[in-house]
Amino acid sequence: MSDIKDRFEQAAQDVHLLPERPDNQTLLRLYALYKQATEGDTIGPKPGFFDFIGSAKHEAWARLAGMPHEEAMQQYIDLVERLRA
């Protein structure tokens, strides 16, 4: 577990060094995978109707419900590596 956690933490730093800003859908995927990896399933109510960004983030994260932490970490690492290439 330590190896994947170390690689995940490195990817979380590397994401700030991407050559280009990812599109909004990719940013939502990164956010959701990060939250699932670090906090698990989303809890609490969905943000209000007029909080478009908060709602989009909540929905993206909620779609990953039940995904194990390690799987979310690996998918996050893989996505960051693809974006860096």
FENVEN-V705495 format. One record per pair of residues at least 12 apart in sequence whose ideal C-beta (glycine too) atoms are under 10 Angstrom apart, sorted by the first residue. I is the first residue (numbers start at 1). J is the second residue. Records with the same first field share a line. If there is no record, write none. Layout:
I->J + J
//
This chain:
1->69 + 70 + 73
4->37 + 69 + 70 + 71 + 73 + 74 + 77
5->37 + 69 + 70 + 73
7->73 + 74 + 76 + 77 + 80 + 81
8->33 + 34 + 37 + 38 + 69 + 70 + 72 + 73 + 74 + 76 + 77 + 80
9->73 + 77
10->77 + 80
11->30 + 33 + 34 + 37 + 73 + 74 + 76 + 77 + 78 + 79 + 80 + 81 + 83 + 84
12->30 + 34 + 37 + 38 + 73 + 76 + 77 + 80
13->80
14->77 + 80 + 81 + 83 + 84
15->27 + 30 + 34 + 76 + 79 + 80 + 83 + 84
17->80 + 84
18->30 + 80 + 83 + 84
19->83 + 84 + 85
20->83
21->83
22->79 + 80 + 83
24->53 + 56
25->56 + 60
26->79 + 82 + 83
27->56 + 57 + 60
28->53 + 56 + 57 + 59 + 60 + 61 + 63
29->60 + 63 + 64 + 75 + 76 + 79
30->60 + 75 + 76 + 79 + 80 + 83
31->56 + 57 + 60 + 61 + 76
32->56 + 57 + 58 + 59 + 60 + 61 + 62 + 63 + 64 + 67 + 72 + 75 + 76
33->60 + 61 + 64 + 67 + 71 + 72 + 73 + 74 + 75 + 76 + 77 + 78 + 79 + 80
34->61 + 72 + 73 + 76 + 80
35->57 + 58 + 60 + 61 + 62 + 64 + 72 + 76
36->60 + 61 + 62 + 63 + 64 + 65 + 66 + 67 + 68 + 69 + 71 + 72 + 73 + 75 + 76
37->64 + 67 + 68 + 69 + 70 + 71 + 72 + 73 + 74 + 75 + 76 + 77
38->69 + 72 + 73 + 76
39->61 + 69 + 72
40->64 + 65 + 66 + 67 + 68 + 69 + 72
41->61 + 62 + 64 + 65 + 66 + 67
42->57 + 58 + 59 + 60 + 61 + 62 + 63 + 64 + 65
44->58
45->58
46->58 + 59 + 62
47->59
//
